[in-house]
Amino acid sequence: MPKDYDPANTAPNAPRRAELVLSDDETSSVLVYAQVGHIATAWDGQPFINPTTFWYDAAAHRVLFHSNVVGRMRANAEHDQRVCFAASTFGRLLPSNVALEFSLQYESVVAYSRYAPGRTRPARSQLAASCRPAH
């Protein structure tokens, strides 16, 4: 039976396949290893998504991300603080001769929260360090 996506019956952020929900440790692992995150915002119903660098602060269970001082993402988030963040790590491509059977192995994290601007020096340092290539 298809899932009922009517918000009157199912929370809009409820997982489609609850048996595939990651544990806290698995979620942390994805957030530590993913290289790019995406921040989704909206302005008066118009959605906007922005790829960004980020750092996961495991001790505080928060995601810190880079944005410009002035720009659409920041303006949207200050206008409507509801945001969605997603990050993924990828495995193998699973090719097929049938288009509907083609797939990709991946793990992803989707988080719903409220935008909370911050400019602390330790956070900026950690974000900058996480974006440097490992030697």
C-alpha positions in Angstrom: 0.0 0.0 0.0 1.4 3.5 -0.9 2.4 5.8 2.0 -0.1 8.5 2.8 1.7 11.8 2.5 -1.2 13.9 3.6 0.1 16.1 6.4 -3.2 15.7 8.2 -2.3 12.0 8.6 1.5 11.8 8.4 4.1 14.3 9.6 5.8 15.8 6.6 9.2 14.9 8.0 8.3 11.3 8.8 10.7 8.8 7.1 9.2 6.8 4.2 11.0 3.6 5.2 11.4 3.7 9.0 13.5 0.4 8.9 16.3 2.3 7.1 16.6 5.1 9.6 20.2 5.4 10.7 21.3 5.1 14.4 22.9 8.1 16.1 26.4 6.7 15.5 25.6 6.1 11.8 24.2 9.6 11.5 27.3 11.1 13.0 29.5 9.0 10.7 27.7 10.4 7.6 28.0 13.9 8.9 31.7 13.5 9.6 32.6 12.0 6.2 30.2 13.9 3.8 32.1 16.6 2.0 29.1 18.8 0.9 25.8 19.6 2.5 22.7 21.3 1.2 20.7 23.9 3.0 17.1 24.3 1.9 15.2 27.6 2.7 12.2 29.3 1.4 10.9 32.8 0.9 7.1 33.1 0.8 6.7 29.6 -0.6 9.5 29.8 -3.1 12.0 27.0 -2.2 15.8 27.5 -2.5 18.6 25.0 -2.0 22.2 25.8 -1.7 25.2 23.4 -1.6 27.7 24.4 1.1 30.7 23.3 3.1 29.9 22.3 6.6 31.3 21.0 9.9 29.4 18.7 12.2 30.0 19.5 15.9 29.3 16.0 17.4 29.6 17.2 21.0 26.9 19.8 20.5 24.9 17.8 17.8 24.9 20.8 15.5 25.9 21.5 11.9 27.9 24.7 11.1 27.9 25.8 7.6 29.5 28.5 5.5 27.4 31.3 4.0 28.0 34.8 2.7 27.3 37.8 4.9 24.8 38.9 2.3 23.0 36.5 0.0 19.8 34.6 -0.8 20.3 31.8 1.7 20.9 34.1 4.6 18.1 36.4 3.6 15.7 33.5 3.3 16.8 32.0 6.6 16.4 35.3 8.4 13.0 35.7 6.9 11.8 32.2 7.7 14.1 30.4 10.2 12.8 26.9 9.2 15.6 25.2 7.3 16.3 21.7 6.1 19.9 20.3 5.8 21.0 17.2 3.9 24.3 15.5 3.5 25.2 12.2 1.8 28.0 9.8 1.3 28.1 7.7 -1.8 29.1 4.1 -2.5 29.0 2.2 -5.8 26.9 2.9 -8.9 24.6 -0.1 -9.5 24.2 -0.1 -13.3 21.4 -1.9 -15.1 20.1 -2.3 -18.6 16.7 -1.3 -17.3 16.4 2.4 -16.4 14.1 1.8 -13.4 16.6 -0.7 -12.0 19.6 1.6 -12.1 20.6 2.7 -8.6 23.3 4.1 -6.3 24.5 3.0 -2.9 24.4 5.9 -0.5 23.8 7.0 3.1 22.2 10.3 3.8 21.1 12.5 6.7 18.3 14.9 6.5 17.7 17.3 9.4 15.0 19.8 10.0 15.8 22.8 12.3 15.7 26.5 12.7 18.4 28.8 11.4 20.6 30.2 14.3 23.3 32.5 13.0 26.6 32.5 14.8 30.1 33.8 14.3 32.3 32.3 16.9 36.0 32.0 16.3 36.2 28.3 17.3 33.4 27.4 15.0 35.0 29.2 12.1 38.4 27.5 12.8 36.8 24.1 12.9 34.8 24.7 9.7 38.0 25.9 7.9 40.0 22.9 9.2 37.4 20.5 8.0 37.6 21.9 4.5 41.3 21.4 4.1 42.5 18.3 2.2 44.1 15.7 4.4 47.8 15.1 3.9 
